[in-house]
Structures are given as structure tokens and as C-alpha cells.
Amino acid sequence: MNKLKILLTILVVLLLGLGWYLLSEKPAQDSPQSEPVYSDSVPEAERPVFTAQEDTIEEDTAEEEATPPPAGEDLAPGTALVKAVVISDDFDSKGNMKLTVKAEEILGYGSATSPIGAQQELTISVGRYLKNNPEDKALMQKGKTIRMVISSEEGMSLGESQDSKRWSLVEVKSQ
């Protein structure tokens, strides 16, 4: 056991001496110092050069080819902005006014709205809207084109076709 203590002591002293020597070693001032590896003097790799080409669209046609601005509508989920022609106005069995319209153009959808086909006929309940906006009844005559926000009256159920889907009028937009 004594021999083991002596050996461990010698080993510790040697390791401490080696560590002290390595830590206290200073580089010689006379020796030339090499340049650092990450120097500005290291040449950079060749990089490809990209140049832009001039526009080839003539000024006269630039306006024609410009994309139309977005409708700018923030539509609620389940709604759509539609430009439509009034085909007929009737009353349902409960006495509420309803319109049958032909969708000329779909101008926008809210999220989770079922798609509407162009030239599709839609039945729209307008009774609730007209109670609050009676002055708009003149806009809803046969043959008139109106822009309107419509909302699905109920979610799409299994087996329900787009033709039988019921819509209600939310808002009439100015032309």
C-alpha cells in the first residue's frame, strides 16, 4: 500500500510539473510569426456575376398586360363575392323573398366556401337583408346586374349538390 501511495504521488508531481511547463511556455520573440489562416490576404474564390436584362415590354402594351388589382375584399368564412344577373324574384313558402340569379363572375371567396361555377344559377334568400335595407329592393329587379356578398345558409351536407345549396344575401356592393 505504501508503494502505491508513492507511485501516485510521483505521478501527480510529474503531471503538475508538465502542466506548469506547458502553461508557462511563451513563444520566442525572435522566431518569425506565421500569418493567421483567416487573413484578408487569402484570395477569395471566384464568384459568378449575374446581370439583369432590360425590360422587353413596350410601354404601349404594358398597361394591357398588367394583372388586374385584387378585389381587396376580406370575406368572412363561408361567403363569396359574386357579380350576377337577376333572373327572377319570387317568394318561398314562408313568404320570404328569394332571388334566382346567374353568376357571371366570382370575384372572391372567404375561407371554407364551396366553389361556385360561372354561369351557375343560385337561389338567394334576401328577406332578412331587405328588412334592414329596403332601399336596395330596386336593385334586385329582373335583368339587373349586381355585385353581392352571399353567405351559405347551411353547411354542405352529404349528397347536397351545388345546385340545391341555399344562399342568403349579406351585402350589395356598389358597381
Secondary structure, DSSP 8 states (H G I E B T S, - for coil): -HHHHHHHHHHHHHHHHHHHHHHH----SSS-----SS-TTS--------------S-HHHHHHHS----------TTEEEEEEEEEEEEE-TTS-EEEEEEEEEEEEE-TT-----TT-EEEEE-HHHHHH-GGGGGGGSTT-EEEEEEEESS---TT--GGG-EEEEEEEE--
